[in-house]
Amino acid sequence: MNPFQKNESKETLFSPVSTEEVPPRPPSPPKKPPPKICGSNYPLSIAFIVVNEFCERFSYYGMKAVLTLYFLYFLHWSEDTSTSVYHAFSSLCYFTPILGAAIADSWLGKFKTIIYLSLVYVLGHVIKSLGALPILGGPMVHTVLSLVGLSLIALGTGGIKPCVAAFGGDQFEEKHAEERTRYFSVFYLSINAGSLISTFITPMLRGDVQCFGEDCYALAFGVPGLLMVIALVVFAMGSKMYKKPPPEGNIVAQVFKCIWFALSNRFKNRSGDIPTRQHWLDWAAEKYPKQLIMDVKALTRVLFLYIPLPMFWALLDQQGSRWTLQATKMNGNLGLFVLQPDQMQVLNPFLVLVFIPLFDLAIYRLISKCGINFSSLRKMAVGMILACLAFAVAAAVEIKINGMAPPQPGPQEIFLQVLNLADDEVKVTVLGNENNSLLVESIKSFQKIPHYSKLHLKTKSQDFYFHLKYHNSSVYTEHSVEEKNWYSLIIREDGKHISSMMVKDVEGKTTNGMTAVRFINTLHKDVNISVGTDISLSVGEDYGVSAYRTVQRGEYPAVHCRTEDKDFSLNLGLLDFGASYLFVITNSTSQGLQAWKMEDIPANKMSIAWQLPQYALVTAGEVMFSVTGLEFSYSQAPSSMKSVLQAAWLLTVAVGNIIVLVVAQFSGLVQWAEFILFSCLLLAVCLIFSIMGYYYVPVKPEDMQGPADKQIPHIQGDMINLETKKTRL
């Protein structure tokens, strides 16, 4: 048989011998071109992909926007634990793209991978929303459901991340490269649009809607879950229009195998008698083609520059954790509108959309006209410096917030205020050698005390004896207290006599942007109070004291109240961010039923607008670092290594989140000191990166094609397949 003869098909080789002439087969009908958008060169299928990406990004960023506050106020975790789990979830979301790419390239293909992992994604949202229902089980059930849901969401969003954009690019023909470039611009615009809208809306669903008497986290998680269902349905609707390339093999796995073979081969041939090779990757030449080895060499040069990059992401991704927690201690009233603490994250996608054209069309061109060589590596270094400055500003804001916060009682200390609800003034004295009179002057009836008084204890808990002088009578009373707490000594009148009761106050500010209220009922009947639509509480008769309830910040001019025989309303006025209020319900003959208002803990004084400089700095740093870094990486590596670079870039984000997790869990620093630590760490990393960039020699695109393969010397030793072959990639 002639080896160069053209192979025939199986039908021809095994067709029966016949003397009759075989009629020719009819030609196959021409392939119908895919439908286009309005007669353009854009396939109609990309519309489904762009809508899918918008809904998926809305789903992801919307859920993530309220995640930290959910950990803190629904699951009642500490700030450090909430931050750690938040960044563990973020890190997992950037590890799973490698798994998704491997499944798509080696097994299912992009289309099936997106469909199947989107189903996992939706299931994660459903479980996460169920974990936010207060009526469904206890804290352990909520925690388990939340962690399982987040794990499935991380697998879903990370798994489809490397597939969706590339699948959209597959829909274009090679002759429509310009349209494909514009498609990617629209694709990334849909990402930012989804992020921008969701980070504004879902905090409103959490805070402005009450369900089960508290913030509606179930709704804030459920709506993003619904958007993910829409994303899946829209993507599946375009199934018949898609081009679905089969799996082509995973280049990431090929790179790892090539590197592993080179290292193991070098180790096996470490004898001094064996000639050395120019590069350690040349030891893979016995098994892998020369062009692949050259591409991996170019890849490793870029990956070496990736080593310092995780530190930048460690700072950038704290917008949704530490910076959101900082916003809860600030006043969100901006005059024209009121911002929830987790809504400040909307600044990042908004400023990204503003800064990208601003930098490209104005700042970079102005620098170029000044004759400054503002290379890609220099842009990335400046981006790191801007992030350092952002965290320095965040530290300054945190120090200012701490300076405005009320002091906290220390060991063997308590804070005490006296509320005189009698009809005349009372003189209060603490009996004992260490604590003198609380106030020099007598306390008038319903007098608002400007601040708490500090009392010292001899042990962790102690009984205090008080002397109350009222008119011409003296009353001695005893109350037990524990260290590090706030108390109110309430003096009440019972006919011609007075008595007192000790009530523990809220320990500090409500740091979720809410306000806390409680009531004292001086009436002789129980009172039911409805604050808002879902919050109601009952206050017992004759100086009954309610528990604290948190409500939304706002004006409350007519709060509905009811006794067994009467309905009435109370004007509570403005309840401001972070404040704690005490209302005493009284019935005066002149003014009727009313509420006497006392501010236990003052409202947040520092405006949330002071976070704007740090958001502007870190977003400018992100534009200079992230956009430029990807562009530089792609220009320095061969086209066959683009997917590997994308995987490595996502891994730097994952490692950055792990850094935050470790620092938050083990540093033990106060918040402003932690911000300074991150700023200094990134500054040191920036210096290292600048030195690495100074010695880096950029590769020109024409230099990436190497010379013809050279024959590797035939070497004796423990090597595999020593005969090299020229292989065309």
Steps between C-alpha positions, in 0.01 A plus 500: 500500500628840413553680829441837338171399344204699624299300753153401400199501723378190677198487274725478194734244651226261603238556227381179327634429151237563238501509123234771508607860500461665836307825466682807639392631842306821505708791633434599862288814531696818579527583867248763601674809639405591858247784539645849539392803700317749275699401190837566664790257539413437865349153561163514673627241747728751674194694621407200715857475630524871593162493682609184677822667619313810622258288705777276635713795611192662657445173684859467623576859601151556641533201731856591595411862583298404809704193595721657769208661684311170476785323678523775761136567588307190394747224588648719779861428412781733607643756258818296456312176432263676260795649312683167490204302362423777248853484359509120515191501279656757265818294480304184416321689221839564338638149547205322336550657151789257449260213563241652266755548223623143538145361478419712196824438308543132579153355546168681451579800282410858588123483438425198718740623769313832522161325514591240764698734727226765472261242646745455789515880528119528527488221760759689707287815492191306609683342796658835591159672502351225716785551745390863541144411614477554881211252529703216347693332780750650739847656468666168415255431215548853366879464512504161325257614228701819446834322465358231268328765288813713475709197400260418216490866391880511494510185287235639265628854452865393481427206272320706236729803529762382243234358266239771435720770344694247291177331389375838374822545304447158341179626336691730263667403177867586458422762236294692758786567743407869537144414604637244746715769664195725540305207642756461779462872582123457528553180699713673764261794502223255596719374785542850644134585440387191689740577785401867513125440514509203736727659762253788518175299503569201727601709806165678458321164496688408817449821693183666371290182508420335831412131526454305822565822692856560376710566190379290208815308406288222346365749243847653445632151414185380324487774235859430381404132493203587277732693268720192471195294401425762232865484387478122459165514314620774263821312424312175432254681266780566253613137490404436137683813380837432667813368340615230740866413441598160641754475786850567369715391791614695802812710431537569876546127560750483211707777656508330839595168342778665298644672808474183709671289233782755467560504876484122541720445194758744632496330838556157341796635301673700771833322445795727425585294193184612323533830313289784634235670293440867442165511686350260752190462280720360222496174696141450376616480135496119498122491534356840408526709181752779482235767440308402815821517703577848362146613585531369855833684534330826402218418741731443798663840444160667545395275787813603688364857500170369639659400833450841673152562353278325763576775750317755285187284488519457877437873532255542213258228611457646850243745361232240569625406847707740710391815319133400525545442874658846522197650321266355765661735754435810286198718422347415163285814474627693195220755494324411173502128579606252766753224428505160667850393615526220242386735221835682507641211296311638200770764472751246369320387179375855444849650526642221281264605221609863548874445544570262207415756227643782713838328529510376140385820331644767729753406770714251305506725193598801710785306660615383157504859367722597794760257367470254790538132418207369704546129431258229604712390796524860621123536477460188713747631759313833519176303541653326802605834650146637457362197685753565780377858527137380502566284806692781670190719452279216630719480811467877556121474467494209745705698756257792467200268548657352814562849635130585464375175653401495868760349734459140610511389866814306584567221748335562840312799358140578412326800344187623679235761426208602724150556358272685738139420407359641828316831506774688690879512527699222665850501647690175426807386691699178460602375840862399532848649513589483129189649337376841604179672401405430138395858444580802709152639443178313557344328201185674388188324383549360148837670475713384203842398630771601245723197563553185702700498824780252554491284815786282619448146627712300741421173325347390167152519654396706800199625697461878508309690769327823405357777714205682342385826660152605389318792669556435871535123474802279442500164325782244505508245218734222384574382142741243351717587198766329287812654351525636143128580478275803463214553748210736561377561855131581454332688785123471504225646716245289684256738662700709745794260502772418248680181404766404248586225254823425316479425127788384277540723194622416151874434509591729213397638167286302258762452232273379221377845402185444706371672811396336828190594702343389826204622704404556864125495567387718792133427431290259706421288194708290261588675173555334161720709269534453121820654361483456124307224329662190650639616835273490803577476867307486824588707808363401839304733726640710786854571378543193290817512287512351150798335337700685236375473142693617195313702240586683180633852519233757420218723623228340713233772550209266581579160653183305569444389861214311662380422851214271588248780460670772293703563183740792476815604316839629616741736324849349530663756270823419312673172584852543367783266393668304779308668783324335793184662638288462811135611485293547817125482436325749728149639541498865600176686571595786268648320198352151528692189398849569373852355483793663682812437290846428640809428289701229676764468229558795262454456126786451256648841432745432217344507153533196276613741228847493663544156344488651150876586485609145588258352244624742232865417574456123506286500183755713316762251616284212375467658154875557474591160646239255379425620147866575427619176659280281283593696188873472580474128578326425173760696303787307659379146452422297188140464388494134604563604863216754537274261691785401732568866572131557576505209745818633666351850524190363674723302736674821612155633601431179695833520684436866582175408675680230697745767624208705637355189663827426679558858617141544621508174693844518660625862509299613805547865400248780540342599170699815423828317574395217267439753222848645557648147495344424160613835363860440610500142370384611156758782499776246566361270230482796260870564558582135425279506190670819378842337530376192313348722231821703467696190399220355286566519126170522307456252217394620156227298329726408211758358743257237634550272201821318571765368261485156348528215738848392589593138551548420865820296551446128540570445867537175686321477829169445665297700246180427318468512121833664423429526129359845427259573223411820327138561582295776354256643756 
